[in-house]
Amino acid sequence: MVSCFSLNAFESHSLADQSSSALMDRVDTKYLIDAAELNQCLAELTAEYTVLEMNGCRGMAYDTLYFDTPGRQLYLDHHNGKLNRVKVRTRHYRATGERFLEVKVKTNKLRTSKQRMVLTGAEPDARTLRHFLQEQLGLPATRMLPALFVHYHRITLLSRTGHERVTVDTDIYFEHSGEHQRIGLPGVVLVEVKSLRHQRRSPVLDILKRMGHRPVSFSKYCIGTALLCRGRIKANRFKPVLSKLDALRAPREYRYFKESSWNLQLMSISLSA
């Protein structure tokens, strides 16, 4: 995990506290910053925010597997600017062992809504998964295939008002199992501000603006896919973000020839008939 300002300087909150401000229907504002700037940013937020603590940990590891059609229709919908676009993913919270299947929707009003179902047991019931996706997407779940694995560490801050949540993602890397390829973003931090409505000012927004940062459009699924499939998939829409990553001395490519976390039980969920 990126070395950063001691999170012990923050007062903590529990997952139950955070659940009361789940923000499942929200507005997201994202920023890419250099990891060297993270200390300064966090140090200025201790009076206005608390940090999520679970099982004594204040930084959590996340594993996410995105699904798409064989032709990557969900990726192309985003690239082509389609409104009311969706992402389908499973998410594993390592700190608690919880797993979810999620459908995330970006509406034509630029709001983000998320529907999720809890995954239980080593092998979740395929029929239940198919029904959930059919209900949320209106298309056969059998068309969904594993497309991209994403791993990162996350710090979650909650404003003392309870109306804003800030996630800080570090050590992001993407894997495409079929090509034994991994691309990481060392030294890059993704800061995401989640609120009930568009807001121009808040403690974290003011600090990021003062540091010279502007919001960016950043989808982990789309950027990871664009990086791993460079030259083989349309990516013009994401060039500004890819250039920003290059300026932050990322990405870095790794080759690996062993079974990886892609193949955890979470990743082996079958959505086929």
C-alpha angles and dihedrals in degrees: 000000000000110000107247147161111307108273088206087082088073126077109238136234130198131239088253090056090050094047090065086063097039094147093202087162108044153123117262126206117186134197134185114213137172113261088234088068095052096086093056093046095050094044090060095051103058095097096050104037141044125213127235113248123189125174089348093306125118097184119055134201116229129195117195129181117195122206128207140163119274088261092047092244094166091054092048092048089059094043092050093049098247114174121230091029124169143212124203119204148149117227129200121196104204095196093062103018090235118149130193140183108220138189111199119195128195107201130211087256089060093249123137121222127179133199120190142176127202116248113218132184129021092283113030116215108272093208092057091049092050092049092051093050093044089052094048101037105027091224133096112280088215087078091064117096131175106270113165138006118211127188128185145146117246135201113195122203125189122201115237088240089060092226099101135049126192123199122195114198122194137168091035117180135168129211133197104192097195092063099036088237133141129183121191133191103219114186093016123115124193113208116192124188114201121193141158093251141003110292131183098197138040131130094268095042091050092051094048091048091050089051089056099254126143128195117270134196104243128167114179090209096049097041092046091049092047091051097046094043097039111163092011102072136041110269108153092118091059098048094105091056093042089052090049090053090050089052089053090054095255155156109053120189125219130188119213132178104192137082109276139190087287085083099053114127088260090062095049095067107137117221093174124110 
